[in-house]
Amino acid sequence: MSIFTGLSAFPLTPFQNDAVDEHAFIGLIQRLSGAKVDSITTLGSTGSYAYLTPDERARVAGSCR
């Protein structure tokens, strides 16, 4: 038996004009939450995460609340 069950989502962080598109990101999180996924992992190691400033990372993490 696996200890991992359910559906996990790993959304990329959307950008517009070389900046985090917070409005679009919040929309993604809301849709995933509405779809009743079991877990959402943000700021993963794919995409542009490595290029975000500490402030951008904090804003992305804070918009998941």
VEXDREN-2710 file (C-alpha; in Angstrom, 1 decimal):
% VEXDREN-2710
k/r/px/py/pz
1/MET/0.0/0.0/0.0
2/SER/1.3/3.4/-0.9
3/ILE/1.4/6.3/1.6
4/PHE/0.8/8.7/-1.3
5/THR/-2.8/8.9/-2.5
6/GLY/-4.9/11.5/-4.2
7/LEU/-4.2/14.2/-6.8
8/SER/-1.2/16.6/-6.4
9/ALA/-0.9/19.7/-8.5
10/PHE/2.4/21.5/-9.3
11/PRO/1.4/24.7/-11.1
12/LEU/4.0/26.8/-12.7
13/THR/4.3/30.5/-11.7
14/PRO/2.8/32.6/-14.5
15/PHE/4.7/35.7/-15.7
16/GLN/3.8/38.8/-17.7
17/ASN/6.2/41.5/-18.7
18/ASP/9.1/39.8/-16.9
19/ALA/7.2/39.8/-13.5
20/VAL/5.1/37.4/-11.6
21/ASP/1.5/37.6/-12.7
22/GLU/0.0/37.4/-9.3
23/HIS/-3.6/37.7/-10.5
24/ALA/-3.2/34.8/-12.9
25/PHE/-1.4/32.8/-10.2
26/ILE/-4.2/33.3/-7.7
27/GLY/-6.7/32.2/-10.4
28/LEU/-4.7/29.0/-10.9
29/ILE/-4.7/28.2/-7.2
30/GLN/-8.4/29.0/-6.9
31/ARG/-9.2/26.6/-9.8
32/LEU/-7.1/23.9/-8.3
33/SER/-8.7/24.3/-4.9
34/GLY/-12.2/24.3/-6.5
35/ALA/-11.3/21.1/-8.3
36/LYS/-10.6/19.6/-4.8
37/VAL/-7.0/18.5/-5.5
38/ASP/-5.4/16.9/-2.4
39/SER/-2.2/19.0/-2.4
40/ILE/-0.8/22.0/-4.2
41/THR/3.0/22.5/-4.4
42/THR/4.2/25.9/-5.5
43/LEU/7.7/27.3/-6.1
44/GLY/9.0/23.9/-7.3
45/SER/12.3/23.4/-9.0
46/THR/10.9/23.7/-12.5
47/GLY/10.1/26.9/-14.4
48/SER/11.4/30.3/-13.3
49/TYR/11.5/29.6/-9.6
50/ALA/15.3/29.9/-9.5
51/TYR/15.2/33.4/-11.0
52/LEU/12.7/34.9/-8.6
53/THR/13.9/37.3/-6.0
54/PRO/13.2/36.5/-2.3
55/ASP/10.5/39.2/-2.4
56/GLU/8.8/37.6/-5.4
57/ARG/9.0/34.1/-3.8
58/ALA/7.4/35.5/-0.6
59/ARG/4.5/37.1/-2.6
60/VAL/3.9/33.9/-4.5
61/ALA/3.8/31.9/-1.2
62/GLY/1.6/34.5/0.5
63/SER/-0.9/34.4/-2.3
64/CYS/-1.7/30.7/-1.6
65/ARG/-3.3/31.5/1.8
END
